Amino acid sequence: MESSESTSMEALLAEAAAFSTDDNESVEEKVKKALECPCVAGLRAGPCGVQFSDAFACFLRSTSEEKGSDCVNPFIALQDCVKAYPNAFSKDLLGSEESKKEDDVVSASFRIIPPSWSRKSKNRS
């Protein structure tokens, strides 16, 4: 899983989902092949492997208009496992460090300044 540490979770899942290119395969065959993709082998082997496999398979099988919206329970189980085993996924893979840095930059670059008329009316009182 050397290259996955610098790859986002979204990219890995897209790669795994595209692992099967045969349009004539059943959904179950596509799910099986996606889970066999070497790109997600490390995710399946970790302490949250069962939860990951269940959530990913549910997502691939999803027929909801908003893909995966019918997979809340498996994703909650995966999220609970990741919280219980914080080192199960690399920070790079989850993007948590990057998102924190981006949030810091965004919040640091904006200030709310009250309009001048609001300050003047307080001074007149």
Secondary structure, 3 states (H helix, E strand, C coil): CCHHHHCCHHHHHHHHHCCCCCCCCCHHHHHHHHHHCHHHHHHHHCCCHHHHHHHHHHHHHCCCCCCCCCCHHHHHHHHHHHHHCCCCCCHHHHCHHHHHHHHHHHHHHCCCCCCHHHHHHHHHC
